[in-house]
Amino acid sequence: MKDLLEKFENDLKIHLESTFASSNGEDPIRKLDETEKTVFDYVDNYLLESSLIAKDVERSVQLILDEFAKSKINTSNNRRGNLV
């Protein structure tokens, strides 16, 4: 079970990064919003194809989303700070 959860977490992180990178536009907040909107369907489809259930991944999803959002917001703020 632990291996399945770790694989899920890694796959979700990859999904978030690739979706964010392929999102159109320059506004990181808008890109973040678009990326987060894909998570429900991604997780739902992932659960259908694995032996994991929603209860298994719920906490991980929230932690990964929070960490991802913070990293993108911090990156955005750092870039703006460097331009000033």
Phi, psi and omega in degrees: 000318181299319179297319178298318180293319178296319177297316177302312181300316178295317179296321178295318178298318178296317178301313181299312181297315183290323178293317179297315182295326182271355180291137180285153175105167182255338184286111183296331179291318177295318178298320179296316179299314179298320180294314181296331179293341180274348189293317182302311180295320180300310181296316179303312179295321180298316181295324178296331184261003182229178177267005177283156174238167184305319180300326180294326189252351187306309182294318179299317180301313182296317179295317180294317177298315179299314180296317180297312180300315179299318182294321180287323178291317178296319178298317179297315180295322179295320179295318179295320180296326180287337181276341184280000000 
